Amino acid sequence: MIVVMEPEVTEEQISHMVERIRQFGLKPNVIQGAERTVIAAVGKERSDLMDSLARGPGVAAVMPILAPYKLASRELRQESTQVQTQSFRAGCGVCGVIAGPCSVETEEQLMTIARAVKSMGATALRGGAFKPRTSPYSFQGLKEAGLKLLAEARQETGLAIVTEIISTEDVELVAKYADVLQIGARNMQNYRLLEAVGKVEQPVLLKRGPSATMDEFLLAAEYILNEGNAQVMLCERGIRTFEAHTRFTLPLASVPYLHRATHLPVIIDPSHGTGHTYMVPDMAVASVAAGADGLIMEVHPDPENAMSDGYQSLNLEEFSDTMLRCRKIADALGKQFG
């Protein structure tokens, strides 16, 4: 439920209500808005608790949260959330751009990409150091050596680092190097991993599972938020349907729907969402037009010889052209791009 405080509420009254919520066995979450302070009381809701809390000092109203996801809901927080770390921002009129290779392969490969995408307007560098692969015989990533190369790229270019984390055992290690922790589609419902990244300071990029409904997607985000990490970005990367002309089906209707349902930024992945290089530029442009708060694209200087996902990676020239096209759309919409 939501405890809406009076405009002139005092810190003492807020602290009192936080303690009252704890006494009822609920978890309080204080949100300071531009005009009002609200306290989310997360847990099993009962009408008698609502009546009791409504009588508290400084309380204007108590309302139930109808959505199954509480902290992620737009009911709780009307103002959109902007995620910011290092050079990267997403949300509230800013469309951030994350670009880089599927996998960190070599120092030369990574630094070439990092310098290029930075010069073209990207604000974050993606790169997999740990790679969950369908086949155990595929390239699994350079692991900590890859993380160190990403850190070196950040030191030279200033780009924020986005990399995937695949197990709870690796949270502490990856958090030492990365600015944004990515939860891949395969792990969207790995609840212990979601709880673990909810305890760190870094923002989290949560990818939608290929068979997940929107409620399942938002409830996965709720696990992270419930542990105290408010910097969550939702990444639509396509769902599995009967179609075979693309790797996945990329539903851009997710953008306006999620903007209505939640205050969290929405990132689009046109690389995984299509699986074909020639489709990525058009879908990136369409994503910006649909109102996306960010893009994450796979870029490689030599896609033909990439160790993973070369078939959906842009080369440097293609990425440059895509950025120019996307920027025109962002300018027309009055959004900051990159």
N, C-alpha and C positions, 0 to 999 in steps of 0.2 A: 504494500500500500504506500501511498505518498502522503507525507505530512507537509502541508504547505504552510510556511510561517508568514506572519505579518510583515509588511514592508519595513517597519522600524524594530524588528526583533533584535534582542541583545545576544551577545555571545553566551551569557549565563543561561538564557532561556533555551538556546540551541543545545548547550551541554546538558541541561536538564532533560530535554526531550530525547536526546541520544541515550542517556542512561535509562529512561523509562522504556524505550524500545528494547534495549538489552534485557531489562528485567522481564519482559514478556517473551524472551527467547528468540527475538528477531534480530537480524543483523542490520545496524543503521549505516547509511551511506549519505553523507552530507554533500549537497550540490549547491554551490553558490552561483546563482544566475545573475544576470544584469539587473533585474528588478526584484526578484524574490529568492529567498533561500528555501529549498525543499529538502526533506530528509526521506530517503527511501527506506522503508522498513521491510526487509526481504525475509520471507519465510512463509509459513502457513498463515493465511489471513482468516480472521474471525471478526464477525460484526461487533462483538462485545469489546474487542481490542480497539476497533475504530472509534467507538463511542468514548472509551476511556482516554485515548490519545487526543481526541478532539477537545477535551476539557483542559488540556495542558496550557501553561502560560506561553503567550506569543503565537499560538496556533490559530491560523485562519481557517483551515479546512483539512479534512482527511478523506482521501479518495482511494478506491481500489485501483490497482493496475490490471487492466483486463487482459493484456497480452501475456502469454506464458513466459516470455522473456521479460524480466523486470528492469534491470539496469540498462539494457540496450534499448529499451522502448522510448519512442518519441513522447509517450504519455508522461514519462518521468522527466525528460529533459527536452524542452521545446527548442532550445538553441542547439545548432549543429556543433559537433566537436571538430576541432582542427588538431591533427597530429603533427608534431614538429620535432625533429631531431637533427642536429648538425645542419647540413645544407638542405634538408628535405622538409617540405610541408605538403599537407593534403587536407582539403576541406575548407569550408567557409570562403568560397570563391577562388581557391587556389587548386590547380590541377598539377600535382607533382608527377614527375617522370622518373621511373626506375628502369634502367637499361643495363644490359650486360649479358655475358654468356650463360648458357644453361649450366655448364660446369667450369670451374677453375682448372685449367689444364697446365699452363706454364706461366712463368713470370712475364715473358715477352708477350704472350697472348693477352694476358689480363691487363698489363699496362698499356698496350696498344689500344685496347677497347676503352679503358678508363679515360685516357687522354682524349680520345675521339668523342665519346658520348658527352663528356664534360663540355667540350668546345661547341657541341651541337645543342646544348641546353638541358641535358639531363641533370637531375639534382640528386640522384642516388644510383649506386652501382650494385647490380645484382650479380650473384655468382654462387654456384653450389659447391661447397666443400665436402658435404656429406650428401650423397645422391642415392635416394631410394629407387631402385630399378626393378622392373618386373622380372628380369632374368638375373640370377646370381652371377652370371658370367659377364654381365655388362660392367662398364666402368663405374666404380662405386664412389669416386671422388678422391681428392688428395687429403681429406680430413684436416688435421690441425695444420699441416703444411699449407693447405689451401687457405685456411683462415689467416695465416700469417701473411700470405701474399695479398689478400684482401685488405688487411690492415696497412700494408705498404702502399697500396693503391690509394687508400684514403689519405694517408700522410702526404702523398705527392699532389693529389688532385683536390682534396677537400670534400669529395663526394661521400655522403653517408653510405654505409654498407648494409645491404639486405641479403641475408643468407638463410637457408633452410636448416631447421633443427628437427631431427627425426626420432630422438629418444630422450627420456627424462634424464638419463645418465650424462647426456651431453650439454644440458642446459648451462651449467656453470662454465664449461669450456667455451661454448659459442658466445655466451654473453660477455666474455672477456674481450672479444674481437668485434662483434657485430653491433650496429646501431639499431637495426630492426630485425627481429626474429620472425622468420617465416614458418608458418605451419602449413605443410602441403596438403593437397586434397586427400591423400591416403590417410592422413592423421587428423582430419577434421573432427572425428569422434573418438580420438584417443584422449579420454577425459583426464587421465593422470598427467599427460603431457600438457594439456590445456591448463590444468591447475598449476603446474610447475612454472610455465611462462607467465602465469598470472601473478607470480610472486617476484618477478624481476622488474627492473626499472625501464628497460627498453620497450619501445612500442612493438606491437605484434601485428603481422600481416597474416590474416586467417583466410585460407583459400577454401572455397565451397567444394564439398565432396561431389563427385560426378553423379551420385544418385540422391543427393540430399534435398529435402524440401526447404523452403525458406524458413519455416519455423525451426527445423533441425539446425540450419545454418546459424540462426540467431541465438538459439539455445547453446550452441557450441561457443559462441562469443560470450555468452553469459557466464560460462565457467571461468573464463579469463577475467572478466569484469568483477565477478564475485570474490576473486582472490585479491582485488585491490588495484589491478593494472587497468587504468581507464583509457590507455592509448591503444585502442584496437581499430584496425582497418579491415574491412570486409572485402575480399577479393573474389569477384565473379570470374571463373576461368573455364566456364562451359560445363554442360551436363551431358550425360550419355542418353542418346535417344536412338530411334530406329534408323536415323540417317547415317549414310556412309561416305558422303561427299566431303565431310570435314572430320577431323579427329574427334571433336566434340561439337555440340550445338551451343553457340554463344548467345544467350538470351539477354539482349540489352534492355529489355523491359525490367530487368532486375534493378537498374539504376533508379528510375522514378519510384518503383515500389519500395525499395530499401530507404530512399530518402523520406518517404512518407512514414515508414514503419519505425525507423531508428534514427538516432542522431549521429551515428558513426559514419566516417568517410567510406566511400565506395570506390574501389580500385578495379579496373578491368584489365584482364590478361588476354589480349587478342592473339598471342602466339599459341598458347595451349588451347584457346577457345576455337581455333580454326585448324591448326596443324599444318598449314600451308603458307609459305612465305608470301605468295602473291596476294593472299587475302588479308594479311596483317595490316598493311597501310590503310586500306579502306575501313576496316573494322576499328582501327585506332581512331581515325577521324570521326567515325560514327559514334564511338564511345564518348568522345569529347562533346559532340553535338547533343548526346543524350544526357549530359550533365555529370559525367564521371568526375570524381575528385582526384583521380590519378590513373596512370597507365603503368604497366610493367611489361616490358618487351624484351625478347631474347635477341641479342646482337652479337655477331661474330665476324671477325675480319676475313675468315675463310670458311663459310658455312659448309662447303662441300667436304671439308676435312675435319669438321667439328667432331669431338668425341661423343657428343650427345645432342640430340634435337637440332641438328643442322638443317633438316628439312623444313623447319618452321622459323629459323633465325634470319633476321635481316642482315645484309652486309652493311658496311659503313655508309655507302652512298644511299642505299635504300632507307636507312634510318634517318639520315639527314633530310631526305625528301619528305619522309613521314612527319618529322618534327615541323618542317615548314608548313605543311598542310594543316596539321593539328593547331598550330599557333594561329593561323588565319581564323579558324573556327572559334578558338578561345577568345581572340580579340573581338570577334563579332558578338560574342555572348558577354563580353565584359569580364572575362575571367583571366586570372594570371596563369600562365602556362609555363611549366618547367620549374 
